[in-house]
Amino acid sequence: MPPRQRKNVEPQSADLKDTLWKAADKLRGSMDAAEYKHFVLGLIFLKYTSDAFDERRTQIEAELATEGIPEANRASLLEDRDEYTGRGIFWVPPAARWESLAHRAKTGAGETSIGQLLDSAMKAVGDANPDLKGALPQGLFNGRGVDERRLGELVDLIHKLGFLNQFNPDGTRRKARDVLGEVYEYCLEKFALAEGRRGGEYFTPKSIVKLIVEILEPQPGERVYDPACGSGGMFVQAEKFIESHGGNAFDISVFGQELNQNTWRLAKMNLAIHGIEANLSTRWADSFHEDQHPDLRADVVMANPPFNISDWGGERLVMDPRWEYGVPPVGNANYAWLQHMAHKLAPKSRAGIVLANGSMASKQSGEGDIRRAMIEGDLVACMVALPGQLFRSTQIPACLWFLARDKSPQGAKRLVDRTNQVLFVDARNMGVMVNRTERELTDDDIRKIRATYRAWRGTDKTIEYADMPGFCKSANLDEIREHDFVLTPGRYVGAAEVESNDDEPIEEKIARLAKELYAEFEEGRRLEQAVKTNLERLGYGN
């Protein structure tokens, strides 16, 4: 039997983005963004897995024909699960294969609704693949009164997309990131924008994620942890960083945790699409109260936890061993997040954390004492003040905390000894507006901050660090103590030097400016007289 011909074609990234956002519009009128993102992203994932399965099936058919296997014997071999999972392909049971689903959605044939078919397909794929257990939306497509006509149109639209060429000629698996991964991230970003404040729960702006990863520089063989992982963006960027530096992303171990059930599912799907094997535990859970990785000590920790949470249950954790530097206030989780992540750090490890600006200077409920203990414990490595309007989900100004367990030269690494020093970077004037309400850091901004940190730490030995007024300053413990352990970069970097090419002698400049000032006075008197004359003409004179 000859290989089946695929009817759909592989579009370019821009076409995929445009089509998928149109797909979202199919359901936009009947539900809000928080709901329809799960419909669209779930169907994208199902189409992707089915296309990969079909492509591998076609490949097996060709291999069997080449080997001379009789056609009567091929059917069982085509259903050999190991032939798929052994190549990194999810097993797709017959009831979940896209061609059949799309046909039923288009024709409306049979007594089973398309919503029921899709729910059954999601469950079948999830049950057949342990890595996807609980990750795919189930009971969604037929359980919320979804308009069957619109759902059928959505399926038909996604049917036109073809996630092809997922294999190399030798049969090894390619990364889906180049097309589908990029589009999936685009959809996550667009849905976050549509949801506004709620969207910040699962999406961190790319420029911030990239900056954190560029400074932390995760390496092959390291353990990477995010206790508030959202949709997994930190892990995706870490993988890209490692591969762009010639490493193998499969060599990193990824550990994450997420409180929100639906966001946890998005993360599972997002990481599966990018080919990232991650331990997100078997369920969603609260990192403070149900730590799913209690014994983990990571090499790299990076996170954008929710800002200023007041109802995090701190009153139940007063004696928790994670509070090495002091018990965090029950009314604000910022210093609980910092200490939770510090607790997860292995020796010589580092962390990058997004927090509200208030965390740098607050003294309420003992936060100032905790911050002082962290600084005197030589845990804080770098503070970055970020520009405003980077987060669509909140207008609260944000900063980056970078922690390090060991700021010594570390032997053979020959790093710069930064014991009892902190690097302060004021990036508040960086970034460009991408629309009327949102700013993002440019690649040049990220390169400048990255180069500054690497020069300071000594990881880039081609650059020599120097303080730059208005931008960066390396301060020692005594200087920080003078500022009462406040970590706001603006207190340390000072004002930028004003460049001037003016060679005019000072005496001549004063005489010139005085002459201009007197001329302005004279013009003011002339205008005053003109106003008086007009008022008198109108009968309002003194």
FITITOR-233940 format. One record per residue (C-alpha): residue number from 1; chain; y, z, x negated. Coordinates in Angstrom, 2 decimals, padded with zeros to 5 digits. Example, Ala and Ser with C-alpha at 12.3 -4.5 7.8 and 13.67 -1.06 7.14 Angstrom:
residues 2
REC     n   chain        c2        c3        c1
REC     1       A   -004.50    007.80   -012.30
REC     2       A   -001.06    007.14   -013.67
//
This chain:
residues 542
REC     n   chain        c2        c3        c1
REC     1       A    000.00    000.00    000.00
REC     2       A    003.34   -000.99   -001.56
REC     3       A    006.00    001.66   -002.12
REC     4       A    008.21    002.21    000.89
REC     5       A    011.71    000.79    000.74
REC     6       A    014.54    003.21    001.23
REC     7       A    017.05    002.13    003.86
REC     8       A    019.92    004.28    002.71
REC     9       A    021.88    003.68   -000.44
REC    10       A    023.20    005.99   -003.10
REC    11       A    026.93    006.45   -002.62
REC    12       A    029.44    007.56   -005.19
REC    13       A    030.75    011.11   -005.24
REC    14       A    034.00    010.24   -003.47
REC    15       A    032.09    008.48   -000.69
REC    16       A    029.80    011.46   -000.27
REC    17       A    032.72    013.84   -000.01
REC    18       A    034.46    011.70    002.57
REC    19       A    031.31    011.24    004.63
REC    20       A    030.33    014.87    004.55
REC    21       A    033.73    016.05    005.62
REC    22       A    033.54    013.61    008.52
REC    23       A    030.18    015.20    009.26
REC    24       A    031.89    018.56    009.54
REC    25       A    034.30    017.09    012.07
REC    26       A    031.36    016.30    014.32
REC    27       A    031.01    019.99    015.11
REC    28       A    034.54    021.19    014.39
REC    29       A    035.61    021.04    018.02
REC    30       A    032.78    023.24    019.30
REC    31       A    032.77    026.05    016.72
REC    32       A    034.87    027.51    013.91
REC    33       A    034.50    026.90    010.18
REC    34       A    032.53    030.08    009.60
REC    35       A    029.77    028.70    011.82
REC    36       A    029.73    024.96    011.22
REC    37       A    029.55    025.25    007.45
REC    38       A    026.00    026.54    007.85
REC    39       A    025.05    023.53    009.99
REC    40       A    026.48    021.00    007.57
REC    41       A    025.41    022.63    004.30
REC    42       A    021.95    023.40    005.68
REC    43       A    021.43    019.77    006.69
REC    44       A    022.74    018.53    003.34
REC    45       A    020.18    020.71    001.61
REC    46       A    017.35    019.56    003.88
REC    47       A    018.26    015.89    003.30
REC    48       A    018.45    016.45   -000.45
REC    49       A    015.04    018.13   -000.68
REC    50       A    013.45    015.48    001.53
REC    51       A    014.93    012.63   -000.50
REC    52       A    013.66    014.18   -003.72
REC    53       A    010.23    014.61   -002.14
REC    54       A    010.17    010.99   -000.92
REC    55       A    011.25    009.66   -004.30
REC    56       A    008.52    011.61   -006.05
REC    57       A    006.02    010.39   -003.44
REC    58       A    007.02    006.78   -004.12
REC    59       A    006.62    007.47   -007.84
REC    60       A    003.13    008.87   -007.29
REC    61       A    002.19    005.83   -005.20
REC    62       A    003.20    003.56   -008.06
REC    63       A    001.27    005.67   -010.58
REC    64       A   -001.89    005.59   -008.43
REC    65       A   -001.63    001.83   -008.01
REC    66       A   -001.23    001.37   -011.77
REC    67       A   -004.26    003.58   -012.41
REC    68       A   -006.33    001.48   -010.01
REC    69       A   -007.04    004.30   -007.56
REC    70       A   -008.44    002.81   -004.33
REC    71       A   -005.97    002.91   -001.47
REC    72       A   -008.42    004.87    000.68
REC    73       A   -008.34    007.70   -001.86
REC    74       A   -004.56    007.87   -002.26
REC    75       A   -003.62    009.75    000.92
REC    76       A   -004.99    013.10   -000.23
REC    77       A   -003.44    012.69   -003.67
REC    78       A   -000.06    011.95   -002.11
REC    79       A   -000.29    015.32   -000.35
REC    80       A   -001.22    017.25   -003.50
REC    81       A    001.44    019.99   -003.62
REC    82       A    001.14    020.44   -007.39
REC    83       A    002.22    016.85   -007.96
REC    84       A    005.62    017.83   -006.55
REC    85       A    006.20    021.46   -007.48
REC    86       A    005.04    020.74   -011.02
REC    87       A    008.03    018.40   -011.38
REC    88       A    010.55    020.84   -009.96
REC    89       A    010.41    019.37   -006.44
REC    90       A    010.36    021.57   -003.36
REC    91       A    007.32    020.99   -001.17
REC    92       A    008.40    019.47    002.15
REC    93       A    005.80    019.83    004.92
REC    94       A    005.32    016.77    007.18
REC    95       A    007.25    018.35    010.07
REC    96       A    010.32    018.75    007.88
REC    97       A    010.51    015.27    006.35
REC    98       A    013.84    013.69    007.05
REC    99       A    012.79    010.23    008.23
REC   100       A    010.93    011.71    011.18
REC   101       A    013.72    014.15    012.03
REC   102       A    016.37    011.45    011.88
REC   103       A    014.33    009.15    014.11
REC   104       A    013.92    011.85    016.74
REC   105       A    017.61    012.72    016.58
REC   106       A    018.63    009.10    017.04
REC   107       A    016.25    008.19    019.81
REC   108       A    016.02    011.51    021.62
REC   109       A    012.31    010.78    021.99
REC   110       A    009.94    013.54    023.00
REC   111       A    010.31    016.81    024.84
REC   112       A    011.38    018.87    021.82
REC   113       A    015.15    019.00    021.27
REC   114       A    016.65    018.04    017.94
REC   115       A    017.86    021.61    017.57
REC   116       A    014.32    022.92    017.89
REC   117       A    013.05    020.30    015.44
REC   118       A    015.66    021.26    012.85
REC   119       A    015.00    024.97    013.22
REC   120       A    011.28    024.33    012.77
REC   121       A    011.94    022.13    009.73
REC   122       A    014.10    024.78    008.05
REC   123       A    011.46    027.42    008.64
REC   124       A    008.69    025.16    007.34
REC   125       A    010.53    024.39    004.08
REC   126       A    011.47    028.05    003.59
REC   127       A    007.90    029.24    004.20
REC   128       A    006.45    026.59    001.89
REC   129       A    008.66    027.44   -001.10
REC   130       A    008.87    031.07   -002.28
REC   131       A    012.21    030.46   -004.02
REC   132       A    013.75    029.51   -000.67
REC   133       A    012.25    032.31    001.38
REC   134       A    014.92    033.50    003.80
REC   135       A    017.56    031.21    002.31
REC   136       A    017.64    028.37    004.83
REC   137       A    019.36    028.77    008.20
REC   138       A    016.78    029.47    010.88
REC   139       A    017.24    029.80    014.61
REC   140       A    020.66    028.25    014.15
REC   141       A    020.47    024.72    015.46
REC   142       A    018.98    025.55    018.83
REC   143       A    020.16    029.09    019.33
REC   144       A    023.89    028.88    019.89
REC   145       A    024.35    026.39    022.66
REC   146       A    025.11    023.57    020.23
REC   147       A    025.96    020.25    021.82
REC   148       A    022.80    018.17    021.30
REC   149       A    024.75    014.92    021.29
REC   150       A    027.07    016.10    018.54
REC   151       A    024.18    017.52    016.56
REC   152       A    022.36    014.21    016.81
REC   153       A    025.48    012.38    015.59
REC   154       A    025.73    014.80    012.67
REC   155       A    022.11    014.17    011.68
REC   156       A    022.66    010.41    012.00
REC   157       A    025.71    010.57    009.75
REC   158       A    023.95    012.60    007.05
REC   159       A    021.01    010.21    007.35
REC   160       A    023.23    007.52    005.83
REC   161       A    023.50    009.48    002.60
REC   162       A    020.90    008.85   -000.05
REC   163       A    020.38    011.39   -002.82
REC   164       A    018.40    008.98   -004.96
REC   165       A    017.61    008.56   -008.66
REC   166       A    016.61    012.18   -009.12
REC   167       A    014.01    011.20   -011.73
REC   168       A    014.07    009.71   -015.19
REC   169       A    011.80    006.73   -015.94
REC   170       A    009.28    009.09   -017.55
REC   171       A    009.00    011.09   -014.33
REC   172       A    011.00    014.12   -015.48
REC   173       A    013.57    015.57   -013.13
REC   174       A    017.27    014.84   -013.46
REC   175       A    019.99    017.29   -012.57
REC   176       A    021.37    016.80   -009.08
REC   177       A    024.66    018.31   -010.21
REC   178       A    026.27    015.02   -011.16
REC   179       A    026.54    013.92   -007.54
REC   180       A    025.12    016.32   -005.01
REC   181       A    026.06    019.48   -006.89
REC   182       A    029.65    018.34   -007.19
REC   183       A    029.77    017.42   -003.52
REC   184       A    028.19    020.71   -002.46
REC   185       A    030.85    022.61   -004.41
REC   186       A    033.50    020.41   -002.79
REC   187       A    032.19    021.29    000.66
REC   188       A    032.14    024.99   -000.16
REC   189       A    035.77    024.74   -001.27
REC   190       A    036.82    022.79    001.82
REC   191       A    035.09    025.23    004.15
REC   192       A    036.70    028.17    002.35
REC   193       A    040.09    026.54    002.83
REC   194       A    039.37    025.98    006.52
REC   195       A    038.35    029.61    006.97
REC   196       A    041.42    030.97    005.20
REC   197       A    041.12    034.64    004.32
REC   198       A    037.43    034.85    005.24
REC   199       A    036.65    031.96    002.91
REC   200       A    037.47    034.11   -000.10
REC   201       A    034.26    036.03    000.49
REC   202       A    032.15    033.26   -000.94
REC   203       A    034.41    030.98   -002.96
REC   204       A    036.41    031.75   -006.12
REC   205       A    038.88    029.05   -007.25
REC   206       A    037.32    026.87   -009.93
REC   207       A    040.10    027.33   -012.46
REC   208       A    039.61    031.11   -012.46
REC   209       A    035.83    030.81   -012.77
REC   210       A    036.21    028.34   -015.61
REC   211       A    038.64    030.60   -017.47
REC   212       A    036.30    033.59   -017.21
REC   213       A    033.33    031.57   -018.45
REC   214       A    035.31    029.97   -021.28
REC   215       A    036.31    033.40   -022.59
REC   216       A    032.91    035.06   -022.16
REC   217       A    031.02    032.06   -023.63
REC   218       A    027.50    032.69   -022.24
REC   219       A    024.79    031.59   -024.68
REC   220       A    021.21    030.39   -024.27
REC   221       A    018.82    033.29   -024.05
REC   222       A    021.34    035.64   -022.47
REC   223       A    021.15    037.51   -019.19
REC   224       A    024.03    036.77   -016.81
REC   225       A    024.81    039.08   -013.89
REC   226       A    027.17    038.93   -010.91
REC   227       A    026.99    041.85   -008.42
REC   228       A    029.21    040.07   -005.87
REC   229       A    027.99    036.54   -006.44
REC   230       A    029.29    034.82   -003.30
REC   231       A    027.93    031.27   -003.23
REC   232       A    026.98    031.36   -006.93
REC   233       A    029.98    029.63   -008.47
REC   234       A    030.02    031.82   -011.58
REC   235       A    026.42    030.89   -012.37
REC   236       A    027.05    027.18   -011.85
REC   237       A    030.00    027.22   -014.24
REC   238       A    028.00    029.21   -016.81
REC   239       A    025.30    026.53   -016.70
REC   240       A    027.88    023.79   -017.20
REC   241       A    029.40    025.64   -020.16
REC   242       A    026.07    026.05   -021.92
REC   243       A    025.09    022.43   -021.43
REC   244       A    028.50    021.16   -022.55
REC   245       A    027.96    023.03   -025.82
REC   246       A    024.57    021.49   -026.48
REC   247       A    022.44    024.29   -025.10
REC   248       A    019.77    024.35   -022.45
REC   249       A    020.87    026.03   -019.25
REC   250       A    017.23    026.82   -018.41
REC   251       A    017.29    029.33   -021.26
REC   252       A    019.65    031.73   -019.47
REC   253       A    018.42    034.37   -017.06
REC   254       A    020.54    034.69   -013.92
REC   255       A    020.73    037.84   -011.81
REC   256       A    022.92    038.22   -008.75
REC   257       A    023.48    040.21   -005.62
REC   258       A    025.43    039.51   -002.44
REC   259       A    026.16    041.73    000.53
REC   260       A    026.75    039.07    003.20
REC   261       A    023.58    037.53    004.63
REC   262       A    024.97    034.05    005.21
REC   263       A    026.73    033.95    001.85
REC   264       A    023.51    035.01    000.12
REC   265       A    021.81    032.04    001.76
REC   266       A    024.58    029.70    000.60
REC   267       A    024.09    030.98   -002.94
REC   268       A    020.34    030.37   -002.80
REC   269       A    020.87    026.79   -001.63
REC   270       A    023.71    026.11   -004.06
REC   271       A    021.73    027.32   -007.07
REC   272       A    018.62    025.43   -005.95
REC   273       A    020.63    022.21   -005.75
REC   274       A    021.90    022.79   -009.29
REC   275       A    018.40    023.49   -010.53
REC   276       A    019.29    027.06   -011.53
REC   277       A    016.49    029.58   -011.29
REC   278       A    018.17    032.81   -010.25
REC   279       A    017.00    036.25   -009.25
REC   280       A    019.13    037.06   -006.21
REC   281       A    016.47    039.48   -005.01
REC   282       A    014.51    038.87   -001.84
REC   283       A    017.39    039.80    000.44
REC   284       A    021.10    040.46    000.68
REC   285       A    022.22    044.01   -000.11
REC   286       A    025.14    046.25   -001.12
REC   287       A    025.42    046.55   -004.91
REC   288       A    026.79    050.10   -004.66
REC   289       A    024.17    051.52   -002.31
REC   290       A    021.17    049.18   -002.70
REC   291       A    021.26    047.96   -006.28
REC   292       A    018.61    045.23   -006.43
REC   293       A    018.60    045.21   -010.25
REC   294       A    018.69    048.93   -011.13
REC   295       A    017.23    048.57   -014.61
REC   296       A    019.12    045.43   -015.63
REC   297       A    021.32    045.52   -018.71
REC   298       A    023.04    042.16   -018.96
REC   299       A    024.63    040.30   -021.87
REC   300       A    027.31    038.75   -019.68
REC   301       A    028.71    040.18   -016.46
REC   302       A    031.24    038.20   -014.43
REC   303       A    032.45    038.74   -010.91
REC   304       A    035.20    038.38   -008.35
REC   305       A    034.49    041.39   -006.12
REC   306       A    036.47    042.04   -002.93
REC   307       A    039.86    043.61   -003.71
REC   308       A    040.86    047.13   -002.68
REC   309       A    037.88    047.90   -000.41
REC   310       A    038.54    051.17    001.38
REC   311       A    035.26    051.63    003.26
REC   312       A    032.74    051.21    000.46
REC   313       A    030.93    054.50    001.08
REC   314       A    032.12    056.26   -002.06
REC   315       A    031.79    059.68   -000.49
REC   316       A    027.99    059.25   -000.65
REC   317       A    028.01    058.43   -004.37
REC   318       A    030.06    061.25   -005.89
REC   319       A    027.29    062.23   -008.35
REC   320       A    026.26    058.67   -009.21
REC   321       A    025.35    058.19   -012.90
REC   322       A    027.33    054.93   -013.01
REC   323       A    030.62    056.85   -013.02
REC   324       A    030.71    057.26   -016.79
REC   325       A    034.51    057.39   -016.95
REC   326       A    035.25    059.35   -013.78
REC   327       A    034.47    059.43   -010.06
REC   328       A    036.27    056.51   -008.34
REC   329       A    038.37    057.30   -005.27
REC   330       A    036.61    056.94   -001.93
REC   331       A    039.60    055.00   -000.58
REC   332       A    039.50    052.12   -003.08
REC   333       A    036.48    050.45   -004.74
REC   334       A    038.30    048.78   -007.65
REC   335       A    037.27    051.36   -010.25
REC   336       A    033.82    051.60   -008.73
REC   337       A    033.38    047.86   -009.39
REC   338       A    034.63    048.23   -012.96
REC   339       A    032.25    051.08   -013.70
REC   340       A    029.29    049.50   -011.91
REC   341       A    029.67    046.44   -014.12
REC   342       A    030.25    048.53   -017.25
REC   343       A    027.03    050.38   -016.43
REC   344       A    025.18    047.05   -016.41
REC   345       A    026.35    046.05   -019.89
REC   346       A    023.85    045.96   -022.74
REC   347       A    024.99    046.85   -026.28
REC   348       A    027.31    044.19   -027.72
REC   349       A    027.74    042.63   -024.26
REC   350       A    030.92    041.65   -022.39
REC   351       A    032.28    041.28   -018.87
REC   352       A    035.02    039.42   -017.01
REC   353       A    036.22    040.74   -013.65
REC   354       A    038.87    039.61   -011.17
REC   355       A    040.78    042.50   -009.59
REC   356       A    044.04    043.19   -007.82
REC   357       A    047.09    043.75   -010.03
REC   358       A    047.37    047.31   -008.85
REC   359       A    044.29    048.22   -010.85
REC   360       A    046.27    047.84   -014.08
REC   361       A    048.77    050.59   -013.33
REC   362       A    047.58    052.68   -010.37
REC   363       A    047.42    056.45   -010.79
REC   364       A    046.37    057.42   -007.28
REC   365       A    043.29    059.55   -006.68
REC   366       A    042.40    059.77   -010.36
REC   367       A    042.45    056.03   -011.12
REC   368       A    044.88    056.61   -014.00
REC   369       A    042.49    059.13   -015.55
REC   370       A    039.55    056.72   -015.25
REC   371       A    041.59    053.93   -016.84
REC   372       A    042.61    056.21   -019.71
REC   373       A    038.96    057.19   -020.29
REC   374       A    037.92    053.53   -020.34
REC   375       A    040.65    052.70   -022.87
REC   376       A    039.91    055.69   -025.08
REC   377       A    036.24    054.77   -024.83
REC   378       A    037.21    051.38   -026.30
REC   379       A    035.73    049.46   -023.39
REC   380       A    038.74    047.28   -022.49
REC   381       A    039.09    044.14   -024.63
REC   382       A    041.64    041.93   -022.86
REC   383       A    043.93    041.92   -019.83
REC   384       A    045.26    038.69   -018.29
REC   385       A    048.00    038.71   -015.66
REC   386       A    047.46    035.69   -013.41
REC   387       A    050.09    033.63   -011.56
REC   388       A    050.51    034.06   -007.84
REC   389       A    049.05    031.84   -005.12
REC   390       A    045.76    031.17   -006.91
REC   391       A    043.73    032.61   -004.04
REC   392       A    043.91    030.99   -000.64
REC   393       A    042.24    034.04    000.87
REC   394       A    044.82    036.63   -000.17
REC   395       A    048.40    036.87   -001.38
REC   396       A    047.60    040.01   -003.40
REC   397       A    048.50    039.30   -007.07
REC   398       A    045.42    039.33   -009.29
REC   399       A    044.49    039.92   -012.90
REC   400       A    041.46    039.58   -015.15
REC   401       A    039.79    042.50   -016.91
REC   402       A    037.63    041.64   -019.91
REC   403       A    035.37    044.44   -021.11
REC   404       A    033.36    044.65   -024.34
REC   405       A    030.79    047.18   -025.45
REC   406       A    031.33    046.43   -029.13
REC   407       A    034.62    045.23   -030.63
REC   408       A    033.47    045.64   -034.24
REC   409       A    032.85    042.65   -036.59
REC   410       A    029.15    042.78   -035.50
REC   411       A    027.66    042.16   -038.88
REC   412       A    026.70    038.56   -039.58
REC   413       A    028.97    037.30   -036.79
REC   414       A    031.95    038.29   -038.99
REC   415       A    034.23    038.77   -036.01
REC   416       A    037.68    040.30   -036.34
REC   417       A    037.52    044.08   -036.07
REC   418       A    039.34    044.88   -032.82
REC   419       A    038.25    048.49   -032.47
REC   420       A    040.78    050.43   -030.39
REC   421       A    042.82    047.29   -029.69
REC   422       A    043.50    045.38   -026.49
REC   423       A    044.76    041.82   -026.14
REC   424       A    047.40    041.33   -023.44
REC   425       A    048.06    037.86   -022.01
REC   426       A    050.84    037.17   -019.52
REC   427       A    049.90    033.96   -017.68
REC   428       A    052.11    034.54   -014.65
REC   429       A    054.21    031.45   -015.36
REC   430       A    051.22    029.15   -015.80
REC   431       A    049.58    026.80   -013.32
REC   432       A    050.77    024.03   -011.04
REC   433       A    051.11    023.86   -007.27
REC   434       A    048.41    021.60   -005.80
REC   435       A    049.86    021.90   -002.31
REC   436       A    052.58    023.90   -000.58
REC   437       A    050.66    027.16   -000.68
REC   438       A    048.10    026.96   -003.48
REC   439       A    048.37    027.02   -007.27
REC   440       A    045.72    026.36   -009.88
REC   441       A    045.49    026.76   -013.64
REC   442       A    045.46    023.46   -015.50
REC   443       A    042.96    022.57   -018.21
REC   444       A    045.77    023.00   -020.77
REC   445       A    046.47    026.49   -019.42
REC   446       A    042.81    027.43   -019.73
REC   447       A    042.60    026.00   -023.25
REC   448       A    045.66    028.00   -024.34
REC   449       A    044.35    031.31   -023.01
REC   450       A    040.86    030.60   -024.33
REC   451       A    042.15    029.70   -027.80
REC   452       A    044.29    032.85   -027.87
REC   453       A    041.35    035.09   -027.05
REC   454       A    038.95    033.38   -029.43
REC   455       A    041.47    033.56   -032.28
REC   456       A    042.07    037.25   -031.54
REC   457       A    038.37    038.08   -031.42
REC   458       A    037.46    035.77   -034.30
REC   459       A    034.90    033.66   -032.46
REC   460       A    036.96    030.60   -033.45
REC   461       A    037.67    030.89   -037.15
REC   462       A    039.78    027.72   -037.26
REC   463       A    042.64    029.54   -035.49
REC   464       A    044.60    032.50   -036.80
REC   465       A    045.81    034.88   -034.15
REC   466       A    049.52    035.75   -033.90
REC   467       A    051.45    037.59   -031.20
REC   468       A    053.61    035.28   -029.10
REC   469       A    056.60    036.94   -027.39
REC   470       A    056.44    036.45   -023.66
REC   471       A    052.79    035.38   -023.73
REC   472       A    050.40    037.52   -025.79
REC   473       A    050.31    040.75   -027.75
REC   474       A    047.57    042.68   -029.52
REC   475       A    048.28    046.37   -028.94
REC   476       A    046.55    049.36   -030.50
REC   477       A    045.61    052.61   -028.83
REC   478       A    048.80    054.37   -029.88
REC   479       A    050.96    051.67   -028.26
REC   480       A    048.95    051.82   -025.06
REC   481       A    049.23    055.60   -025.06
REC   482       A    053.03    055.25   -025.30
REC   483       A    052.89    053.24   -022.07
REC   484       A    050.86    056.01   -020.42
REC   485       A    047.73    053.82   -020.39
REC   486       A    049.24    051.23   -018.06
REC   487       A    047.63    047.83   -018.79
REC   488       A    050.19    045.46   -017.27
REC   489       A    050.65    042.66   -019.88
REC   490       A    054.37    042.31   -019.15
REC   491       A    054.95    045.76   -020.68
REC   492       A    053.57    044.63   -024.01
REC   493       A    054.29    040.94   -024.54
REC   494       A    058.06    041.27   -024.09
REC   495       A    060.37    038.37   -023.35
REC   496       A    059.85    034.86   -024.65
REC   497       A    062.06    033.78   -027.50
REC   498       A    064.80    031.40   -026.41
REC   499       A    064.94    028.30   -028.53
REC   500       A    068.38    026.88   -029.22
REC   501       A    069.52    023.82   -031.12
REC   502       A    073.19    024.77   -030.66
REC   503       A    074.96    024.68   -034.03
REC   504       A    078.45    025.29   -032.62
REC   505       A    080.24    028.10   -034.55
REC   506       A    080.57    031.24   -032.45
REC   507       A    084.39    031.40   -032.70
REC   508       A    084.76    027.84   -031.46
REC   509       A    082.25    028.47   -028.65
REC   510       A    084.18    031.54   -027.43
REC   511       A    087.48    029.62   -027.48
REC   512       A    085.94    026.70   -025.58
REC   513       A    084.31    028.90   -022.95
REC   514       A    087.53    030.91   -022.49
REC   515       A    089.46    027.70   -021.91
REC   516       A    086.88    026.59   -019.31
REC   517       A    087.04    030.00   -017.63
REC   518       A    090.84    029.91   -017.32
REC   519       A    090.60    026.41   -015.88
REC   520       A    088.20    027.77   -013.23
REC   521       A    090.69    030.56   -012.47
REC   522       A    093.44    027.98   -012.02
REC   523       A    091.27    025.89   -009.70
REC   524       A    090.51    029.01   -007.70
REC   525       A    094.21    029.76   -007.24
REC   526       A    094.82    026.16   -006.13
REC   527       A    092.08    026.36   -003.52
REC   528       A    093.39    029.72   -002.32
REC   529       A    096.87    028.27   -001.76
REC   530       A    095.45    025.25    000.08
REC   531       A    093.56    027.52    002.47
REC   532       A    096.66    029.61    003.14
REC   533       A    098.72    026.50    003.88
REC   534       A    096.16    025.22    006.39
REC   535       A    095.94    028.60    008.13
REC   536       A    099.76    028.76    008.45
REC   537       A    099.76    025.27    009.93
REC   538       A    097.33    026.50    012.57
REC   539       A    099.52    029.51    013.32
REC   540       A    097.41    032.12    011.55
REC   541       A    099.75    032.86    008.65
REC   542       A    100.88    036.40    007.73
//
